[in-house]
Amino acid sequence: MEIEKIKELLDEEPEEIVEKMLADIKKQYGEVPYIVNFIKDMPELFISRMIYTNSIMREFKRMDPKTVELISIAVASALKCGHCLKTHIRAAKRLGVSKEEIFDTILISSTVANASILAEGTRAIDTEFASTVEGKDPSCMFCTFNSELQEQK
C-alpha cells in the first residue's frame, strides 16, 4: 500500500481502515496471514503494525518483491516458524519464484543457521574448558578482575 493511500485511509474510521487494509493484504498475498487476522479486531494495534510492516516489506524500492519474499523464507526457515515459512512460500510462488529458488534459499539459510550454532557452541566449549584449566572464565568480568588482583599481590 502506497504511503499516499495510507494517508487517505487515516482520515477514515478505524474499522473502515482495517477492512481496507485487510483487502489490500489479501490482494497482495492472496490470503490474510493468521497473525494479521488475529489482531484485526484491535484497530489501534492492527493499523500501526500494518503501517510498520508495509513500510518494511512493501515500500522498499531497492529490492524487488521476489527478493523480499526469498529473504522472508530464509528468515522464517532459520527461525523455524513453519506458519510464516508456508505463507511466504505461497507468496513467492504467486510472484513466480521457482521451487528450486525457494529450496536454494532454504539451503543458504540452513548453512548460516548451522554456522551460528557452531559459532556459539564452539565458543562455549572454549570458554568452559579454559575456565576449568585455568580456574577462570575469560568472559566473566568478575573472574578476570579477581585474577588481576591476585596477580598484583
Secondary structure, DSSP 8 states (H G I E B T S, - for coil): --HHHHHHHTTS-HHHHHHHHHHHHHHHHSS--HHHHHHTT-HHHHHHHHHHHHHHHT--SSS-HHHHHHHHHHHHHHTT-HHHHHHHHHHHHHTT--HHHHHHHHHHHHHHHHHHHHHHHHHHHHHHHHHHHHSS-TT-HHHHHHHHHHHH-
